């Protein structure tokens, strides 16, 4: 495919927007950026006109549990333990692989509509999620969430995680990556953590986990190990493999130093942390310490949507709640959802619009009442834009959604299937 995006406002990774520029996309990459007249002659497979529109890097949802869209609004406003033990886990025990497939496609539809081009996921029946990713054209890093309390379980869980990697790592033309997913320091034993880390190192995979989400987790870790969850994982050597660590809410100064030293990628999940009453992650201190902080929605059961624009705005606002309105200014907030997210998933050529970078990008309509006037485009994006402003999404240079219509699958069919499946859980 040779696609010309003609006469757009462009937002590269850093710095402000540039007007009246065109982008040539060839072989899945941005091959040239410049004035339309200088981008060579056609023929082009497609020309997309950009007057009144913005092209910017696709957003990265760096922590979610995609199939949980099936449990959107299923059980809200409960304490975390009761929510899990009495509502979510019993429902999940009834899940069938086929249901996970349809739920994953619904989640992908929602992600595409909000301009997400890549996501990191942790759940089970992950072959079904992989199939949905492959068919939909989106990019993803998938992990099977391992939970084990004894040796036999440990064998089974590790085998499932490794089999997923055998089958899918690097699949779908490289759009699909697999990570190993020990669920949390408190749901996997020492030996599973060490074996997963070793396997990740040998195979060149990342680890994806939940870390220091609640105060109770920290208290329990101090009682059991005499160490915080971060110190405990460091002691196990778990940071020897690159790691995506969701939440990172309850951290000591020493914890933050450890995360920075080992290059751990922290994923901020503001809505989930607010909704489950977990607390406020110290995003500013993490960034100041040099930790790469990305942004995620977490699962739809604790959010209840996968809207990264909302997440972006909440991240920028929540950072200020402590009393400092200069914390996490708009350009820095936007980086969490774009370039930092791409880096967190190991996508070093995505998250920015430069010649040579991966063509994972989104087109927004700027001709909307809430985006007028435009003194500062980035400020408008962070504090005023909505998912509904996203019109078109390209992943690896392929048009996956155009004018809000998903090209790769039938969104109507997916919604009907999930409505039908949801009857079982009423
Ligand atoms: Zn999570």
Boltz pocket constraint, residues with backbone or C-beta under 6 A from the ligand:
constraints:
  - pocket:
      binder: B
      contacts: [[A, 63], [A, 64], [A, 65], [A, 210], [A, 246], [A, 298], [A, 299]]
      max_distance: 6.0
